[in-house]
């Protein structure tokens, strides 16, 4: 597969929950050839930060839209045609969850879209 796109946008909705006032999330992109997501990807370091998103549980769900044109074009140029993203809760990584309470956000599966303009 080769070619390029004029614009690519990743859309998703984060639904926060828990006691912290806010959560800082980082959307990351896997680098290199990447197969479908595996359990090992939870700890993989083969990623680059793409964007930071702060959400507050009291404000409810947050739609997120990120421009990912460069990543999509790189995947097309490499011939893989596949791009894999992950969302990491940096607040929990930094502060932990010592009381073992529900904390973080869910990605609403039906909201995940990759929009392409040729």
C-alpha positions in Angstrom: 0.0 0.0 0.0 1.4 3.4 -0.9 0.3 6.9 -1.2 -0.6 9.7 1.2 -3.6 11.3 2.8 -4.3 15.0 3.0 -5.5 14.8 6.6 -6.1 12.0 9.2 -8.0 12.6 12.5 -8.3 10.2 15.4 -11.5 10.7 17.3 -12.4 9.0 20.6 -14.4 9.8 23.8 -12.9 9.4 27.3 -15.4 8.7 30.1 -13.6 9.5 33.4 -14.4 8.2 36.8 -12.9 8.2 40.3 -12.0 10.5 43.1 -9.1 12.5 41.6 -10.0 16.0 40.6 -8.4 15.6 37.2 -6.4 13.0 35.1 -3.7 13.7 32.6 -3.8 11.2 29.8 -1.2 10.7 27.1 -2.2 9.4 23.7 0.7 7.5 22.3 1.6 5.9 18.9 3.5 2.7 18.5 6.6 2.9 16.3 7.9 0.3 14.0 6.0 -2.6 12.5 3.2 -3.4 14.9 0.8 -6.3 14.8 -2.6 -6.2 16.5 -2.5 -5.2 20.1 -1.0 -7.8 22.5 -1.0 -8.0 26.3 2.8 -7.2 26.1 1.8 -3.7 24.8 0.8 -2.6 28.2 4.5 -2.2 29.1 6.0 -1.7 25.7 8.4 1.2 25.3 8.1 1.3 21.5 5.9 4.4 21.6 6.0 8.1 21.1 3.8 10.6 22.8 1.2 12.1 20.4 -0.8 14.4 22.7 -1.7 15.2 26.3 -5.3 15.4 27.3 -6.5 16.5 30.8 -10.0 15.4 31.9 -12.0 16.0 35.0 -14.4 13.3 36.2 -16.9 15.9 37.5 -17.2 17.3 33.9 -18.2 14.0 32.4 -17.2 12.5 29.1 -14.7 14.3 26.9 -14.6 14.0 23.1 -11.0 14.1 21.9 -9.9 14.8 18.3 -6.2 14.5 17.3 -4.5 15.1 14.0 -2.6 12.0 13.1 -1.8 12.7 9.4 2.0 12.2 9.8 1.6 8.9 11.4 -0.9 7.6 8.8 1.3 8.8 5.9 4.4 7.1 7.5 2.5 3.8 7.8 1.4 4.1 4.1 5.0 5.0 3.0 6.4 2.0 4.9 4.0 -0.3 3.2 2.4 -1.6 6.5 -0.8 0.5 6.3 -1.3 0.0 10.0 -1.2 2.5 12.9 -1.7 1.5 16.6 -2.4 4.0 19.4 -2.8 3.6 23.1 -4.0 5.9 25.9 -2.1 6.0 29.2 -3.2 7.6 32.5 -0.2 9.5 33.5 -1.8 10.6 36.8 -2.2 7.0 38.0 1.3 6.2 36.9 2.7 9.2 38.8 0.5 9.0 42.0 -0.6 5.4 42.1 -3.8 4.1 43.4 -3.0 3.2 47.0 -6.6 2.8 48.1 -7.3 0.4 45.2 -10.4 2.4 44.1 -11.9 2.7 40.6 -9.9 5.5 39.0 -9.2 6.5 35.4 -11.3 6.6 32.3 -12.7 4.2 29.7 -12.5 4.8 26.0 -16.0 4.5 24.6 -15.4 1.8 21.9 -18.2 3.1 19.6 -16.6 6.6 19.6 -13.2 5.5 18.2 -12.9 6.6 14.6 -10.0 7.3 12.2 -11.2 9.9 9.6 -9.2 10.1 6.4 -9.3 12.9 3.8 -7.5 12.0 0.5 
